Amino acid sequence: MNANTQRSENLAAASVLSDGTSDQGLQWAADFPILQRPIRKRRLVYLDNGATTQKPRSVIDAESRYYLEDNANIHRGVHWLSQHATDLYEAGRERVRALLNAARSDEIIFTRGTTEAINLVAQTWGQANLKAGDEILLTALEHHSNIVPWQMLAARTGAVIKVVPISDSGELDMDAFHGLLGARTRLVAAAHVSNALGTVNPVAEIVRAAHAAGALVLLDGAQAVAHQAVDVQALGCDFYAFSGHKLYGPTGIGALYGRHELLQAMPPWQGGGDMIRTVSFEASTYADVPQRFEAGTPNIAGVVGLDAAIAYVQQLGLDAIEAHEQELLAYGTQALSGIEGLRLIGTARHKAAILSFVIDGIHPHDLGTILDMEGVAIRAGHHCAMPLMTRYGIPGTARASLGLYNCLADIDALAAAVRKAIDLFNGGSK
Ligand SMILES: *Cc1c(COP(=O)(O)O)cnc(C)c1O
């Protein structure tokens, strides 16, 4: 028995709690090699999943196997390996279609991630369709990736950006939203789940109202797809963006979903190989979607890894993952709420498993550093949502963002480390 097997068995034994229930996260953690690696001579308590997730062995093996056995360029070669690599790449597209329940696989465009997916929509659909005075409606809790591309577009077209405010608990002010929606609104771009607060936005209502006003809806799903089942047909959204690396997959790969008739009507984005039908020095004609938006050699190995990552969460079941994380969220909310001087930022009724907080007299960065010494990895700062921090009048928060492999002991470690930090800052008097 090697050390890893021994460790997995120890974890599995420990995962049955005294009340007979099992702490699911401990069992799932055994699938992630990096979590077996001590950091600072301690068990790693990884609570920075909102920034990126760790990868299960099946994802690492899939990418490795691709380079060991299957590597060739796609869509070009007549030879066997090229056709085989093309099949793997297109199987990844079908896997993303199934994850989002899109109607057709050619509604899935591979991108570097969420950021690139949103920029693609801004630079193609936005550039072709917006004119001076048209309005883009954002929310106060957006990630910079869902703000800056629209500002750049507004600067080029004369379009105007409007912002839906939030309540102190971090929920969208839906009355204000309905009031801001108007005849000039062309697009509503909103996070499905806030990365800084955990708020799950009422996206179905947003889509219904936006469509009734004649506007399209882009949803930023970067914090949603790893934590709950998503159905773009049920939501009715027009565009949906996500990143593979926050879904237990590789970095540098993600996807944009777009409704077929919209993608068909959109002008091309980057020019180059693979996106053309014919090229002459006078003029070129373009390929159909989705190839039209995938110029150049894509991240083929990344697609293979993403395929494996989605297969992994599907095998566990997104509903089971969500239930587990909600249990941790409830436990964590209670644990942190009991700490004097700690204030949770983001207490929406409908939340994903993100615990953002500030502590009187301790800068979030100092807190993050002290927690790191205790083996607890969190994020501290503005979380790429500076306007949101301004809304709360704070420079940033400490953020614990949970993933499927987290367990109750991770929350206990977080709470203990926070108490220790408070003691330290109070002069270690206790
Ligand atoms: C991480 C994140 C992004 C950006 O994702 P990238 O992978 O960096 O492109 C956008 N929006 C939200 C809500 C995020 O959490």
PDBQT file of the ligand as one rigid body, heavy atoms in Angstrom, charges set to zero:
ROOT
HETATM    1  C1  LIG A 501     -13.054  34.395 -12.583  1.00  0.00    +0.000 C 
HETATM    2  C2  LIG A 501     -14.201  35.172 -13.067  1.00  0.00    +0.000 A 
HETATM    3  C3  LIG A 501     -14.171  35.791 -14.315  1.00  0.00    +0.000 A 
HETATM    4  C4  LIG A 501     -12.960  35.757 -15.211  1.00  0.00    +0.000 C 
HETATM    5  O1  LIG A 501     -12.633  34.439 -15.543  1.00  0.00    +0.000 OA
HETATM    6  P1  LIG A 501     -11.247  34.158 -16.319  1.00  0.00    +0.000 P 
HETATM    7  O2  LIG A 501     -11.111  32.682 -16.185  1.00  0.00    +0.000 OA
HETATM    8  O3  LIG A 501     -10.182  34.906 -15.589  1.00  0.00    +0.000 OA
HETATM    9  O4  LIG A 501     -11.435  34.609 -17.716  1.00  0.00    +0.000 OA
HETATM   10  C5  LIG A 501     -15.281  36.487 -14.715  1.00  0.00    +0.000 A 
HETATM   11  N1  LIG A 501     -16.369  36.563 -13.955  1.00  0.00    +0.000 NA
HETATM   12  C6  LIG A 501     -16.446  35.967 -12.749  1.00  0.00    +0.000 A 
HETATM   13  C7  LIG A 501     -17.705  36.079 -11.945  1.00  0.00    +0.000 C 
HETATM   14  C8  LIG A 501     -15.357  35.262 -12.263  1.00  0.00    +0.000 A 
HETATM   15  O5  LIG A 501     -15.422  34.674 -11.070  1.00  0.00    +0.000 OA
ENDROOT
TORSDOF 0
